[in-house]
Amino acid sequence: PAWKKDYLGRGALISLSSVSASKLYFEIALGVEN
């Protein structure tokens, strides 16, 4: 169904953005430390 595809696409987008956000946070934390 269309809603399932939309739901999966949204979940992938959210997980991808959270991964990049945590990576950015990690880089900032390392930058502050050094």
C-alpha positions in Angstrom: 0.0 0.0 0.0 1.0 3.6 -0.5 0.8 4.6 3.2 3.2 1.8 4.0 5.7 3.0 1.4 5.4 6.6 2.7 5.9 5.4 6.3 9.0 3.4 5.4 10.4 6.3 3.4 9.8 8.7 6.3 11.4 6.3 8.8 14.5 6.0 6.5 14.7 9.8 6.2 14.4 10.2 10.0 17.0 7.6 10.8 19.4 9.0 8.2 19.0 12.6 9.6 19.5 11.4 13.1 22.7 9.5 12.1 24.1 12.6 10.4 23.0 14.7 13.4 24.8 12.4 15.9 27.8 12.4 13.6 27.8 16.2 13.6 27.5 16.3 17.3 30.4 13.8 17.7 32.6 16.0 15.4 31.7 19.1 17.4 32.4 17.3 20.7 35.8 16.2 19.4 36.5 19.7 18.1 35.8 21.2 21.5 37.9 18.7 23.2 41.0 19.4 21.1 
